[in-house]
Amino acid sequence: MAKKSSNKEATVEERLQALYDLQVIDSKIDKIRTIRGELPLEVQDLEDEVAGLETRVEKVAETVTTLETDISSKKNQIEESKAAIKKYESQQQNVRNNREFDSLSKEIEFQNLEIELAEKRIKEYQAKIDSKKEINDASIIKLEEVKKELEHKKGELDEIISETEKEEQELLKKSKKAEEVIEDRLLTAYKRIRDNARNGLAVVPVERSACGGCFNKIPPQRQLDINTHKKVIVCEHCGRILIDPKMAGIDEVVEEVKPKRRTRAAKA
């Protein structure tokens, strides 16, 4: 209830000054959060990149292991085929007819083909392993580089947080205190304008006869109304609350109007 009572007693000029003071505080908070806000995104991107590279390295390692297992399997197959060939060649010494001999010859031929195919597959698998290892070596180097950058960025973020956290908390307290002297209706309007403004500016001074937010020209009569502090005036273009430059501590530069040169006819 005390807050409402003080709001009624406050003049329009005091309310406008309170709004501008609040804007200055909130802009400082925005600046801190902007500086800090970029780093967490960078850290998150780097963490995602590290996770992606680690997954890639892990998958390549799994693929290499699978290929090495396949090579081992093909080598075993070759040994089995060689053993089969020896057995068939031994059996050929005891055949009873040409038919049996030819049958064993086909088996030997088949096993030789199996050996050739297995050796071909081993070469293919080994080529894939060499290629995968080359890619993996590059990924591991990249992973180490990204990890170092991540560590640096995390340290930078922690440092900024430690430096700005105390300042931000103090500014937040000042912001809450500044809000206490502003009536609810004005405060709601201020917050709504801030939310809709790209740069978070809801209260701006008139500079060079233009709105300090959208830079559109303000009619002279409207400027006079702003300078009298009799009512809250908003920009017709962007909706921001306007205050005169002096309230914002700005000295307006008045352009000197130079007298026109007199013509000969005028001198006469």
N, C-alpha and C positions, 0 to 999 in steps of 0.2 A: 504494500500500500504506500510505503514511503517513496518508492520509486515513481509511482504515478503522480504523487503530489509534487515532487521536484520537477517532473516533466511539464506540469501545467505552469509552473512558475518560470521555467526557462523561456527566454526569448527565441525568436526564429534564428537570430544570428548565433546564439549560443548552441542551438540545436545543429545548425549547419557546421559550426566549428567542431562540435563533438563528432559529427559524421565524418568530417575530413580527418580529424585526429585518428579516428577508428580506421579510416582508409589507409592512412600512412602506416599504422601498426600492422594491419592485415597484409599490406603490400610487402612489408619486410618479412613476414612469415611466408608469403608466397615465394619470395626470392630464395629463402633458405630451402624450402621444399623443392624448388625447381633445381637448385644446384645438387641437392641430395637425390632428387627424383630420377636424374639421368643415370647416376651410378648404379643403383639397384638393378635397373634394366640391363645395363652393360654386364653386371655380375651374373644376372640370370641368363643372359645370352651365352656368356662364356661357360657357365655351368652346364647348359644344354649342349654346347659344343663338345665339352669334355665327355659328357655322358654318351654322346653320339660316337665320338672317336673310340671310347673304351668299348662300346658295343661292337663297332666295326672290327677292332683289333681282336676281340674275343671270338667273333664269328669267323674271321679269317683263320685264327688259330684252330678252331674246331674243324674248319674245312681242310686245313693242312693235315691235321690228325687223321681225318677220315681218308684223305688221299694216301697217306703213309700206310694206313691199315689196308687199303686196297692194293697198294704195291706189294706189301707183305703177303697178301692173299694170292696175288698173281705169281709171286716167286715160289710159293708153296705149290701152286698149280703146275708150274714149270717142272719142279722137282718130281711131282707125282707123274707128270707126262713122261719124263725121262725114265722113271722107274718102270712105267708101263711099257715103254719102248724096249727096254732091256728084257723085260719078261716076254714080250711078243717075239723078239729076235731069238730068244732062247727056245721058245716053243716052235719056231720055224725049223729048228734043227731036228725036230722029232715029228714032223708032219707025215701023214700017210699018203697024201695026194696033193696035186696042184691047187685044188679048190681050197683046201685048208691053208696052204701057203699064201694064196692070193688074199684070202680073208684076213690073215694076220698082217699081210703087207698093207692092206687098206687101214687097218687099225693103227699101224705104225705111222702111216701117212697122216692120218687124222690127228694123232698125238703131236706130230711135228707141226702141223697147222695150228694146233692149240698153243704150242710153245711160241710160235711166231706171233700169234694174236696177243698172247699174254705179254710178250716182250714189247710189242707195239703199244699196248695199253700202259705198260710201266713207263715207257718214254713219254706218253701223253700226260700221265699223272705227274711225272717228275717235272715236266715243263710247266704244268699248272702250279705245282708247289713253288717252283722258282719265281713264277710271276706273282703269286700270292704273297710270298715272303718279301719280294721287292716292294709291293704295295704296302704291306704291313710295316716294313721298316720306315717308309715315308710317313705312315699314319702315327707310328710311335714317336717319331721326331716332332711331328706336328702336335701331338698330344702333350709332350713335354713343354713345348713352347706355349700352348694355350694354358696349361696348368700354372706356369710361371706368371703369365699375364693375369690369370684369375687371382692368384695369390696377391699380386700387386694391387689389383683393383679392389679386392676385399680389404686390404690394409688401408687403401685410400678412403674407402667408404667408412670403415671403422673410425678413422681419424676425423673425417668430416662430421660423422654422427657425434663423436665425443666433443668436438668443438662447437657444434651448432645446437646440440640437444638442450643445453642449459639456456642458451639465448632464446631458443624457440619456446621453451616453457615459460620464460619470463615474459616474452611477447604475448603469449596466449593469455597469461594472467592480466596483462595490460589491456588486451583486447576485450576480455570479459568485463573488466572494470569500466572501460569506455562505453560498452554496451548498456551499462546500468543507467547512464544519464540520457539515453535516447529512448523516446517513446516506442512502444511495440510496433505501431503502424509504420513508422519511419524505418525502424530496424528491419522489419520484414521486407519492406521495399528495397532497402539497401542490399540485403542478402540475395534477394531475387535478381537484382540487377547484376551483382557480382557473379552469380552463377551463370548468367547468360552472356557476360562479357568475356571475350577471349583472354584479355590481359588481367581480368579480375578487378578492373577499375570501375567503381560505381559512383564515386564522387570526384569530379575533375574541375580544375579552375578554367576560367576563360582566358585564353592566351591569343594575343593578336586578333582579337575580335572573333575568335573561333572556339568551338568546343575542344577542350583538351583531350577528349576521348576519340571522337570521330573526325575532328578537324573541319567540320562544316561551319560556315559563317553563321554568326548570331546577329539578328537585327538589332540596331542601336537601342530601340525602346526596350527590348528584352534585356539588353545589357544593363540599362539603367535600373530596371526592376531587380536584377541580380545584385547590383551594387548597393541597393537600399536595404537589403536583408529583411524585407518585410514578409516574404513568403518563400517557400521551397519551389524552385523552378528547375524543370528537367529539360534536357535537350530534345528538340522536336524530332531530331533524326535518329539518335541512338538511345534515348531514354535515360541517360546518365544525369545524376543530380549535379547542377552547376553552382559554383561559388565564384566570388570575385577573386582576382589574382592576389590582392593584399592578404586575404584570409589564408591563402596557401603560402604566404611569404615570398611572393613573386612581385618584383618591381616591373611594371609594364613600361616598355620603352615607347614613348609618344613620339611619333615621327614629326619632325619639324616641317612646317609648311612654308616653303620659300615663296616670297612675293614674286609675282610675274613681272617680267621685264616690260618696261613701258615702251610702247612704239613711238615713232616720231610724231605720229598724229596725236597721240595722247599727250606727249610733251608740249606740243603746240597748243 
